[in-house]
Amino acid sequence: MLTLASKLKRDDGLKGSRTSAASSDSTRRVSVRDKLLVKEVAELEANLPCTCKVHFPDPNKLHCFQLTVTPDEGYYQGGKFQFETEVPDAYNMVPPKVKCLTRIWHPNITETGEICLSLLREHSIDGTGWAPTRTLKDVVWGLNSLFTASSDSLRQQDNRLFPVFTLGFSFKDLLNFDDPLNIEAAEHHLRDKEDFRNKVDDYIKRYAR
């Protein structure tokens, strides 16, 4: 991060010498993103859920990082699930792009890695989508929430509601069988919960160790 911060200062000093307006605009946008990320990554690392780890393959590229979620409760306990996050140039006006790299049997994540998480939606009619006020911390906590107890059980535990609302994501971001992306997995759970659990366990043993 120190290396990146130094790079940003150097880039600022070079702006006046650039002759291409288009190039300058593009660089300025990236610079805004990178400046935001220096602050947000520090905040994220200081507030990570105990079940999450982040890894930056290149410390000079804070816009590309990997997240590992190791759930300590529920259906997915014992698995290690890898996510790849790319923060686009237009951040924070648009959300990060996230893909699950670990094959998983989950109602809100497809087997090919697409994710249903409201705060990752650029446009949302119910107001729960992306907004410039959101940060990487919200994204990571939101992804982590996909492995927590279902929304119905969480509603019954008032002492756990406070973190959900203050972090800026909704009950829809929790493990959700009522609004699935992977409809087959959701129907499987509705039809036979025990067999659903067995398939989740099988996937964990095969893909998430």
Residue pairs with C-beta under 8 A, 6 or more apart in sequence:
1 38
1 41
1 42
1 59
1 62
3 59
3 60
4 34
4 38
4 59
4 60
4 61
4 62
5 38
7 60
8 31
8 34
8 35
8 38
11 27
11 31
12 31
15 24
15 27
15 28
18 24
18 27
26 89
29 89
29 90
30 89
33 63
33 87
33 88
33 89
33 90
33 91
33 92
34 62
34 63
36 91
36 92
37 62
37 63
37 87
37 91
37 136
38 62
40 135
40 136
40 137
41 56
41 62
41 136
43 135
43 136
43 137
44 54
44 135
44 136
44 137
44 140
45 54
47 137
48 54
48 140
49 140
49 141
49 144
50 72
51 69
51 70
51 71
51 72
51 144
51 147
52 67
52 68
52 69
52 70
52 140
52 143
52 144
53 67
53 68
53 70
54 65
54 66
54 67
54 68
54 140
55 65
55 66
55 67
55 68
56 62
56 64
56 65
56 66
57 64
57 65
57 66
58 64
62 87
63 86
63 87
63 88
63 91
64 84
64 85
64 86
64 87
65 85
66 82
66 83
66 84
66 85
66 101
67 82
67 83
67 84
67 85
67 140
67 143
68 80
68 81
68 82
68 83
69 80
69 81
69 83
69 143
69 144
69 147
70 79
70 80
70 81
71 77
71 78
71 79
71 81
71 147
71 148
73 147
73 148
73 149
74 147
74 148
74 149
74 175
75 175
75 196
75 197
75 200
76 104
76 106
76 147
76 200
76 204
76 208
78 204
79 102
79 104
79 203
79 204
79 208
79 209
80 102
80 208
80 209
81 100
81 102
81 104
81 147
81 208
82 100
82 101
82 102
83 98
83 99
83 100
83 101
83 143
84 98
84 99
84 101
85 96
85 97
85 98
85 136
85 139
86 96
86 97
86 98
87 96
87 97
87 136
88 94
88 96
88 97
92 132
92 134
92 135
93 132
94 122
94 130
95 119
95 120
95 121
95 122
95 129
95 130
95 134
95 139
96 120
96 136
96 139
98 115
98 117
98 120
98 139
98 143
99 113
99 114
99 115
100 109
100 113
100 114
100 115
101 113
102 207
102 208
103 111
103 203
103 206
103 207
103 208
104 111
104 200
104 203
104 207
104 208
105 111
105 182
105 185
105 188
105 196
105 199
105 200
105 202
105 203
106 146
106 175
106 182
106 185
106 200
107 175
107 176
107 177
107 180
107 181
107 182
107 185
107 186
107 189
108 115
108 116
108 117
108 146
108 175
108 176
108 180
108 181
108 182
109 115
109 116
109 146
109 181
109 182
110 181
110 182
111 182
114 181
115 143
115 146
115 181
116 176
116 179
116 180
116 181
117 142
117 143
117 146
117 169
117 173
118 124
118 126
118 128
118 129
118 142
118 169
118 170
118 172
118 173
119 128
119 129
119 130
119 134
119 138
119 139
119 142
119 168
119 169
119 173
120 129
120 130
120 139
120 142
121 128
121 129
121 130
122 129
122 130
123 129
124 130
128 169
128 170
128 172
128 173
133 168
134 168
137 167
138 167
138 168
138 169
141 163
141 167
141 169
142 167
142 169
142 173
145 164
145 169
145 173
145 174
145 175
146 173
146 174
146 175
147 175
148 154
148 174
148 175
149 157
149 174
149 175
150 174
150 175
150 176
150 177
151 171
151 172
151 174
151 175
151 176
151 178
154 160
154 161
154 164
154 171
154 174
155 161
155 171
164 170
164 171
164 174
172 179
177 186
177 189
177 190
178 186
180 186
185 196
188 195
188 196
188 199
189 196
